[in-house]
Amino acid sequence: MPHHLFRSAHAWVFDLDNTLYPASARLFDQIEAKMTAYVSRLLSVEPAEADRLRAEYWRAHGTTLAGLMRVHGADPEPYLDDVHDIDLSGLSPDAALAAAIAALPGRKIVYTNGSRGHADRVLAARGLTGLFDARYGVEDAGYVPKPDMAAFRSVFAKDGLAPAGAAMVEDDHRNLAAPRAMGMRTLWITEEQEGEHADAATDDLSAFLQMVTRG
């Protein structure tokens, strides 16, 4: 695996959901159910139609929230509070991942299409609090979501992070296109072997990061 491509990274940007915890935790099942219920209430549609719109807006706008805002003028804050009010008891601290992240040189941030508050709760449940220099949510990009290039530029400008030569870690392949175009090394968290926008792919983030720092 091309671990060596990441050894010169001067900064690391990590997505949150299904990246800093395994997809097998199935937290996003809870979030998607909450999204569907919220759409159903907001638009006064049946659950099946709400679920269809949830998925359609995710595909067309990057997130369901972005679609609700652009098409229906939805208020983002109540939505984010509602859909992230989930049970995190399925998450547990990951000492190996914490050690691997701590060993990385350079600046380390979390950037999620979820809310910053959601990120903080997940990091606490995973035993990763205090390992990152900053955490950014979709609110920090003016509610413009990844994969929009403008979202990345907004967050990186706010952080003072120079993307060229930094590393981006993501489970959503769409969200690697803009960082790669900005000169970042891209790591896709997946069981796939490769992807158009990924410099490397892995289904074991801890092991990959350990190989990066092993030299």
Steps between C-alpha positions, in 0.01 A plus 500: 500500500630850421557612859810689392289753310367629833824516697574858395150629582527818705136482618221245524128563443266225620135452418294374793210264428605153376860625504601546866271214595419187296196492276405178681394718797206596276460846651398635164199268500374701796585831334328405176187393689499834681549682170206322341276575798605867495434534126162335547401750771649803327342438161186320620566196282473128563812322629563323168503831312712659772755220467507545122560874538768441764698283259432721198619815677812320624588398144418834339618747766769320701284471813131468573523825696639690201205383291250600767659844527524562124164357400288575807685772692537276806666632817820296547549520877183317616564235235860440615398486866226249424678258267811478720302422815593131480613215723881475507514200733609285205831687485794415722843652556764392249842518663681383185342771287567763766868403513530496121349848467710637787816376328430691177716809450345833409163661552198272535138609458157342467270630226153350472178569310332446834499755780798591717305390806443158345872475431587578861261236633631233262863583577428470873333160450799379300758623750640748248431828683803728515683343206394762245602861464150598383161355409281643224141424410281593206407820683862615468463492120181708507302175465653436158588129512778285370558410216465867394845654445376821666435310823857373519642843417287663768602258775866492403513882489338515844755252632798654323578160351692489171347207310792427267699218654244425773300177529122446482337190653141426392250215464294680231689478172325810363660707773853418385476667158536861617783433750695310237455790256637727775819294520415282799583133540171311528424189706169323441356295788340212315520132418556593135851465361521838327302803393534776245559770762698291750876470529447205733215297647471305824239337720731525806586861579706420809723254317546738206602791724738275693672411173526869408681590822710184511736646240 
